[in-house]
Amino acid sequence: MRFYMPTKLYQEEDCVFRHAAELSALGRHALIVTGKHSSRKNGSLEDVVHALQAYQTGYTVFDAVEENPSVETIMQAREAGYAAGADFVIGIGGGSPIDAAKAIAVMLAAPDADWHLLYEAKPARALPVAAIPTTCGTGSEVTGVAVLTRHDLGTKVSMTHRVFPALSLVDGRYLLSAPIQIIRNTAVDALSHLIESVINAGADAYSDMTAFAGLSAWSTCRGVLDGAAPLNSTAAHQLMHAATLAGMSIAQTGTSIPHALSYLLTCQGKIPHGAAVGAFQANFLNLADATRREAVLAALGFTDTNALGNWIRLAAPVHVSPSLLDQSAQAVLQNPAKLQTCPYPVDAAVMQEILAGIV
């Protein structure tokens, strides 16, 4: 068994202010990587700027990160950071800005390299990264993975290098201003990480420790996701807690078949990532070992996989063409590395069972 989690993590209200000294100590000039709007709306960008200013740390804001960031965006940000003399990177937002921050940190450490460095097998250095998540989904604040859009391939591909944030600051307050559908989509993403960590060839007692803690935390928030209960501060912190535990879990095991199936749906079908990956969870879980399947369902409070699937379809609906679904299936069936993450054999017939009922 093994457990590797090199990220220093604080999860509490006002944690950016509380740990401003540690954030600023990562370097002399930060490249702040974020999207156009949400980090301004929820106050996270303002908090980070004030924290840096309090310790006279310079900063440059790059706010052009799109959903599912591309390697082209990474290179644009690298140029902005290099021109500013940035010596560390702060990612603020959902998985897209945080994943982008990791890739940018690699490219800033090699200013003469082109984007192919992101996918080379040889080791690469990275500048320090700090992560401030504002959605309850990817868990990127505690993983070394960065998934980037490759327009040349028409899909998403994980960067070769593993870059864990040096510091992650998780504050549920930033979730309070998010639209409910974004909260649902990202919460389904976190749920998917937890399920795929338990139903995984690499699962062990350590990954189960974080995964089942995450499933239990996630289950307490179903009322909020259903619209039966308000999103208050307690629920927001719990959703973020579940997402971070989910990130810790996949940092140990990696993801499995549903994530691999989702990439073409996101890139070519323009389906939000959480919804795309959630669509396959119930069938994927249904084919798993009965003991582990029932343990997951019990932790979540669902009677069976049909109930789970119905809930996901209502929370994060997906509409995908049969041809794109088939294209995704064929791509995964030709990916031995991803097939090996599944604890049961996956052939064409099993794949059709995982895809059943998804339209």
Secondary structure as UniProt FT lines:
FT   STRAND          8..11
FT   TURN            13..14
FT   HELIX           15..18
FT   HELIX           20..24
FT   TURN            25..26
FT   STRAND          29..33
FT   HELIX           38..41
FT   HELIX           44..54
FT   TURN            55..56
FT   STRAND          58..62
FT   HELIX           71..84
FT   STRAND          88..93
FT   HELIX           95..108
FT   TURN            111..112
FT   HELIX           115..119
FT   STRAND          129..133
FT   HELIX           140..142
FT   STRAND          147..150
FT   TURN            151..154
FT   STRAND          155..158
FT   STRAND          167..170
FT   HELIX           172..175
FT   TURN            176..177
FT   HELIX           180..198
FT   TURN            201..202
FT   HELIX           205..219
FT   TURN            220..221
FT   HELIX           222..226
FT   HELIX           233..253
FT   HELIX           257..267
FT   TURN            268..269
FT   HELIX           273..278
FT   TURN            279..280
FT   HELIX           281..286
FT   HELIX           290..300
FT   HELIX           305..315
FT   HELIX           322..333
FT   HELIX           336..339
FT   TURN            340..341
FT   HELIX           348..355
FT   TURN            356..357
//
